[in-house]
Amino acid sequence: MYKKHVLENGLTIIGEEIPYVKSISLGIWINAGSRIENERISGVSHFIEHMLFKGTKNRTSKDLASEIDNLGGQINAFTSKECTCYYVKLLDSHIDIGIDVLSDMILNSKFNEDDINKERSVIIEELKMYEDSPEDLVYDLLTENIYKGDSLGMNIIGTEESLKNLDRNELLNYFNKYYVPNNSVIAISGNFNFDEIVKKIEKKFKYWERREVNVELKKAEFKSCFLSKNKDIEQVNLAMSLEAVPLENDEEVYALAVINTVFGGSISSRLFQKIREEKGLVYSIYSSQSLYRKCGELGIFASMSNEHLQEVYDSVIEEIKIIKENYLTDKEISESKEQLKGSYILGLESTSSRMMSIGRSLLLNNKVESTDSILKSIDNVDKETVEKVIDKIFNLDKLGVCIVGRDVEQIKL
C-alpha cells in the first residue's frame, strides 16, 4: 500500500512500507531530462547529474561517495529522456545519512568552475565510450533520425560541440529553473515508518524554494528512415523501430507489453525462436518498448555477421507481416500474461526496483497503481485490444532502420 504526502513547498513524497526487509531505497526524481533541452544546451541535464557528485558546501566529492560506501550502501544517479533521478540504497538504520547526503547534493552543490571543466572532459570520454559501443551507437543514430528535428531524438549525453559550449551560467540557469520541489518527487521503498520519514525529509527540504515551472511536451513526430554507418567491427548491428503508443494510454500499454513478450521480448518469443534457434543467424535478437509521454516506439535489435544481414532483416519483416495478418493466438496471450505477472512479482523483491517503479510512475504519469491493480490490468488485456494495438503499431509505412558495421554504407535492404 502506497502512502503519499505533499509538503507546503510542493515536494511530493510517496512511500511503500515493507516491514519484512532490512533495507531502504530512496530516490529524488526531477521532472527534467534531455527531451526539454535544445541543440545549444544538449546534454545539460546529464551534465548537472555529474556535477551534483562533485562536491557541496559541506562535503567533498569523495565525502559524498565514501559516506554511503563505508556503510555498505549504494549511491548513484541516471538521466533519461524525461527525468533525472538521484538515489541511495542503505540498511534501514542508516537512512538518515542517505537523506542528509541527497539533500546536501540537491540544495548545496557548488558547481565549481574547475570541477565543471574537469567533468566536461569526463563526459566527452563517456560520449566516446558509447560511440565505440555498436549496440548503443546504432540505437542512438536510429532515435536521432526517427525523431529528427525533435529534442526527443537528441543524445542524452549531448554532442561534443554542445558539451564544450556549456558554461557555469547555463548549468545554473537550467538547474535553478527545473530543480524545484514542485517539479520533483521523492520515492521511498523498504523498512520505515512513513510518518517518521516524512518528518525527516521535511526537516531537510523545507527551505527548498518553490518556483513556477512549466514543462511543456509536444508529441514527437515519428519519421520513417533508413541509414547506415561504417564501423570496423566484426558484426553488423541492426536496429529497427516502429511507432508505438504513449505512456499514458494505459489499456494499450498493457496490451503492448503482452504483444512485445510474444514478438521479441523473451527467449520464447517469435523473433528469438525463429531467427536464432531455428535459423541460427544471430546470437542476440530482441524487441523492447520505449514509451514516453505523448509518444512511444517498439524497437528491434539484432547483431550478426555481414553475410546474414539480409536474411535477418527479411526474417524480421516477415514476422512483422505475420503478426499483422494473423495476430496472436489465445494461448500466446495467456502465456504472455503469466510471464509478465511473474516477471513483475519477482521484481518486487528488490526495494530499489519498487522505488524506481513508484517514483517514475508518479513523476511521469501522475499516478501509482497498486500491485493488485497492475496484475488485474495485465489479466484484463483482451484479444480485441491486442489486435487493435497490433494494427496500430505493426505498420511498415512507419519503420525506422539503422545498420552499423563494416562496409555497410552501400547496403540497400
C-alpha positions in Angstrom: 0.0 0.0 0.0 1.4 3.4 -1.0 1.3 6.5 1.1 1.6 10.0 -0.2 2.2 13.4 1.3 2.8 16.8 -0.3 5.0 19.3 1.6 4.0 23.0 1.7 6.6 23.8 -0.9 5.1 21.3 -3.4 7.5 18.4 -2.9 5.6 15.2 -3.3 6.7 12.2 -1.1 5.5 8.7 -1.9 6.4 5.7 0.1 5.8 1.9 0.3 6.4 0.4 3.7 7.9 -3.2 3.6 8.5 -4.2 7.2 10.0 -7.6 6.5 13.1 -6.2 4.7 16.2 -4.6 6.3 16.9 -2.0 3.5 15.5 1.2 2.3 15.8 2.7 -1.2 15.2 6.4 -1.6 15.2 8.4 -4.8 14.8 12.1 -5.7 13.1 12.4 -9.1 13.4 15.6 -11.1 11.0 16.2 -14.0 13.8 17.3 -16.3 15.6 15.2 -19.0 17.1 15.6 -22.4 13.6 16.0 -24.0 13.2 19.5 -22.7 16.6 20.7 -24.0 17.5 22.3 -27.3 20.6 21.7 -29.5 22.6 24.6 -27.9 22.3 23.1 -24.4 22.1 19.5 -25.4 23.4 17.3 -22.6 22.8 19.9 -19.8 20.5 17.5 -17.8 23.1 14.8 -17.8 25.9 17.3 -17.1 24.1 18.6 -14.0 23.7 15.0 -12.8 27.5 14.6 -12.9 28.0 18.0 -11.1 25.9 17.1 -8.1 28.5 14.5 -7.3 31.4 16.9 -7.4 31.0 18.5 -4.0 28.8 20.7 -1.9 29.3 23.4 0.7 29.5 20.6 3.3 31.1 17.7 1.5 33.9 17.0 -1.0 33.2 14.7 -3.9 35.0 11.9 -2.0 32.8 12.5 1.1 29.6 12.1 -0.9 30.8 8.7 -2.2 32.5 7.4 1.0 29.8 8.3 3.5 27.4 5.9 1.7 30.0 3.4 0.5 31.5 3.0 4.0 28.1 1.9 5.2 27.8 -0.8 2.6 25.2 1.2 0.7 24.9 2.4 -2.8 24.5 5.9 -4.2 24.0 6.7 -7.9 22.0 8.6 -10.4 20.8 8.5 -14.0 19.4 10.9 -16.6 16.8 9.8 -19.1 14.9 11.4 -21.9 12.2 12.7 -19.5 13.7 12.7 -16.0 16.7 12.6 -13.7 17.0 10.5 -10.6 19.4 10.5 -7.6 19.1 7.6 -5.3 20.6 5.7 -2.3 20.0 2.2 -1.0 21.0 1.6 2.6 20.3 -0.5 5.6 17.2 0.9 7.3 19.3 2.0 10.3 21.3 4.3 8.0 18.6 6.1 6.1 19.1 9.4 8.0 22.6 9.6 6.4 21.2 8.9 3.0 18.6 11.7 3.3 21.3 14.1 4.5 23.6 13.3 1.7 21.0 13.6 -1.1 19.5 16.8 0.3 23.1 18.2 0.5 23.6 17.4 -3.2 20.3 18.9 -4.3 20.5 22.1 -2.1 24.2 22.8 -1.7 26.1 21.7 -4.7 28.9 24.2 -5.6 29.2 23.9 -9.4 32.9 24.9 -9.0 34.3 26.2 -12.3 37.4 23.9 -12.2 35.1 20.9 -11.5 32.9 21.8 -14.4 35.9 21.9 -16.8 37.2 18.6 -15.4 33.8 16.9 -15.7 33.4 18.2 -19.2 36.3 16.1 -20.3 34.9 13.1 -18.4 31.6 13.4 -20.1 33.2 13.7 -23.5 35.0 10.5 -22.8 31.7 8.9 -21.8 30.2 10.1 -25.1 33.1 8.4 -27.0 32.7 5.2 -25.0 29.1 4.9 -26.1 30.1 5.7 -29.7 32.5 2.8 -29.5 29.7 0.5 -28.5 27.9 -0.6 -31.6 24.7 -1.5 -29.9 24.4 1.9 -28.3 25.5 3.7 -31.4 23.0 2.0 -33.7 20.2 2.8 -31.3 21.3 6.4 -30.8 21.5 7.0 -34.5 18.1 5.5 -35.2 16.5 7.5 -32.4 18.1 10.7 -33.7 16.5 10.1 -37.2 13.1 8.7 -36.3 12.6 11.9 -34.2 14.7 14.1 -36.4 14.2 17.8 -35.6 12.7 17.0 -32.2 14.5 17.1 -28.8 13.4 13.5 -28.1 15.9 12.4 -30.8 18.9 14.1 -29.2 21.5 12.1 -27.4 21.0 12.3 -23.6 24.8 13.0 -23.2 24.7 15.7 -25.7 27.3 16.3 -28.5 30.9 17.2 -28.3 30.1 20.7 -29.5 27.3 21.3 -27.1 29.4 20.0 -24.2 32.3 22.2 -25.0 30.0 25.3 -25.1 28.1 24.7 -21.9 29.2 27.1 -19.2 28.5 27.6 -15.5 25.8 30.1 -16.0 23.8 27.8 -18.4 24.1 24.9 -15.9 22.9 27.1 -13.0 20.1 28.7 -15.0 18.8 25.2 -16.0 19.3 23.9 -12.5 17.5 26.8 -10.8 14.6 26.6 -13.3 13.8 22.9 -13.1 15.3 21.7 -9.8 12.4 22.9 -7.7 10.3 21.0 -5.2 7.0 21.3 -7.1 8.8 19.7 -10.1 10.1 16.8 -8.1 9.1 13.5 -6.3 10.8 11.7 -3.5 10.1 7.9 -3.6 10.9 5.5 -0.8 10.5 1.8 -0.5 11.7 -0.5 2.3 11.6 -0.8 6.1 10.5 2.5 7.5 7.6 4.4 9.1 6.1 6.8 6.6 5.1 9.5 9.0 8.5 9.5 10.6 10.4 9.6 7.4 8.2 12.4 6.1 9.2 14.5 9.1 12.9 13.8 8.4 12.5 14.7 4.7 10.6 17.9 5.6 13.3 18.9 8.0 16.0 18.7 5.3 13.9 20.0 2.3 11.5 22.6 3.8 13.7 25.5 2.7 13.9 24.2 -0.9 12.2 27.1 -2.6 9.1 26.6 -4.7 9.1 28.4 -8.1 6.8 28.4 -11.0 7.8 25.8 -13.6 6.2 24.6 -16.8 7.5 21.5 -18.5 5.6 21.5 -21.9 5.9 18.5 -24.1 4.5 18.1 -27.6 4.1 14.9 -29.4 7.3 14.0 -31.3 6.5 13.1 -34.9 7.8 9.6 -35.8 9.7 9.7 -39.2 10.4 6.6 -41.3 14.1 6.4 -42.2 16.9 4.1 -43.4 20.5 4.9 -42.5 23.8 3.1 -42.2 27.2 3.9 -40.7 30.5 2.1 -41.4 32.4 0.9 -38.4 35.3 -1.5 -38.3 33.7 -4.2 -36.2 33.2 -8.0 -36.5 29.4 -7.9 -36.6 26.7 -5.9 -38.2 24.3 -4.3 -35.7 20.7 -3.8 -36.9 18.2 -1.6 -35.1 14.6 -1.2 -36.3 11.8 0.9 -34.8 8.0 1.0 -35.2 5.8 3.8 -33.9 4.1 2.6 -30.7 1.7 4.1 -28.1 2.3 6.8 -25.5 2.9 6.1 -21.8 -0.5 7.5 -20.7 -2.6 5.1 -22.8 -3.0 2.5 -20.0 -5.1 -0.1 -21.8 -2.9 -0.1 -24.9 0.3 0.0 -22.9 -0.6 -3.3 -21.1 -1.7 -4.8 -24.5 1.7 -3.8 -26.0 3.5 -5.4 -23.1 1.7 -8.7 -23.9 2.4 -8.3 -27.6 6.1 -7.5 -27.1 6.6 -10.5 -24.9 5.3 -12.8 -27.7 7.0 -10.9 -30.5 10.6 -10.5 -29.3 10.7 -9.7 -25.6 11.7 -13.1 -24.2 13.7 -16.2 -25.2 10.5 -18.0 -26.0 9.4 -15.1 -28.4 8.9 -15.5 -32.1 11.9 -13.5 -33.1 14.3 -15.4 -30.8 12.9 -18.8 -31.6 12.6 -18.3 -35.4 15.8 -16.3 -36.2 18.2 -17.5 -33.5 17.0 -21.0 -32.5 15.6 -22.3 -35.8 17.7 -20.5 -38.4 20.9 -19.9 -36.3 21.5 -16.5 -37.8 22.2 -14.4 -34.7 23.4 -14.6 -31.1 21.4 -11.7 -29.9 17.9 -10.5 -31.1 15.1 -8.9 -29.1 12.4 -6.3 -29.1 11.6 -3.7 -26.4 9.3 -0.8 -25.9 10.3 2.7 -25.2 7.3 4.7 -24.0 7.2 8.4 -23.4 4.6 11.0 -22.7 2.5 11.5 -25.9 4.6 9.1 -28.0 6.4 5.8 -28.0 8.2 3.2 -30.1 8.8 -0.5 -30.4 12.4 -1.3 -31.0 14.0 -4.4 -32.5 17.7 -5.1 -32.2 20.0 -7.9 -33.7 23.7 -8.4 -34.3 25.0 -10.8 -36.8 27.7 -11.5 -39.4 27.6 -9.4 -42.6 26.6 -12.3 -44.8 23.4 -12.9 -42.6 22.2 -9.3 -42.5 19.8 -9.5 -45.5 18.3 -12.8 -44.3 17.9 -11.5 -40.7 16.3 -8.3 -41.9 13.9 -10.2 -44.3 13.0 -12.6 -41.4 12.1 -9.7 -39.1 10.0 -8.1 -41.8 8.3 -11.4 -42.4 7.5 -11.7 -38.6 6.0 -8.2 -38.7 3.8 -9.2 -41.6 2.8 -12.4 -39.9 1.8 -10.8 -36.6 -0.1 -8.1 -38.6 -2.0 -10.6 -40.6 -2.6 -13.4 -38.0 -2.4 -11.5 -34.7 -1.7 -13.7 -31.5 -3.3 -16.9 -30.5 -5.3 -17.2 -27.3 -2.6 -19.5 -25.9 0.1 -16.9 -26.7 -1.9 -14.1 -25.0 -2.5 -16.3 -21.9 1.2 -17.4 -21.6 2.4 -13.8 -22.1 0.2 -12.6 -19.3 1.7 -15.2 -17.0 5.2 -14.2 -18.0 4.5 -10.5 -17.4 2.9 -11.2 -14.0 5.8 -13.5 -12.9 8.4 -11.0 -14.0 6.7 -8.2 -12.3 6.2 -10.0 -9.0 9.9 -11.2 -8.9 10.9 -7.6 -9.5 9.0 -6.6 -6.3 11.6 -8.5 -4.2 14.0 -5.5 -4.7 13.4 -2.3 -2.8 15.3 -0.4 -5.4 13.1 -1.8 -8.2 10.0 -0.9 -6.3 11.3 2.6 -5.6 12.1 3.1 -9.2 8.7 1.9 -10.3 6.6 4.2 -8.0 8.9 7.2 -8.4 8.9 7.1 -12.2 5.1 6.4 -12.4 4.1 9.3 -10.1 6.5 11.7 -11.8 5.7 10.9 -15.4 2.2 9.5 -15.2 0.9 11.4 -12.2 -0.4 8.2 -10.5 0.8 4.9 -8.9 -1.1 1.7 -9.3 -1.1 -0.9 -6.6 0.3 -4.3 -7.2 -3.2 -5.9 -7.3 -4.3 -3.2 -9.8 -1.3 -3.9 -12.1 -1.8 -7.6 -12.0 -5.5 -7.1 -12.7 -4.7 -4.7 -15.7 -2.5 -7.5 -17.1 -5.2 -10.1 -16.7 -7.8 -7.7 -18.3 -5.9 -7.4 -21.6 -8.3 -8.9 -24.1 -7.9 -10.2 -27.7 -9.7 -7.2 -29.2 -7.4 -4.7 -27.6 -4.3 -6.7 -28.6 -5.5 -6.8 -32.2 -6.2 -3.1 -32.2 -2.7 -2.3 -30.9 -1.1 -4.7 -33.5 -3.0 -2.9 -36.3 -1.8 0.4 -35.0 1.9 -0.5 -34.4 3.0 -3.1 -36.9 2.9 -0.7 -39.9 5.8 -0.9 -42.3 5.0 2.5 -43.6 6.2 3.8 -40.2 9.5 2.0 -39.9 12.9 3.2 -39.0 16.0 1.2 -39.8 19.7 1.7 -38.9 22.7 -0.6 -39.5 26.2 -0.2 -38.2 29.1 -2.3 -39.3 31.9 -2.9 -41.7 31.2 -1.9 -45.3 27.5 -1.3 -44.8 27.1 2.1 -46.4 26.3 0.7 -49.8 23.8 -1.9 -48.5 20.2 -1.5 -49.6 17.9 -3.7 -47.6 
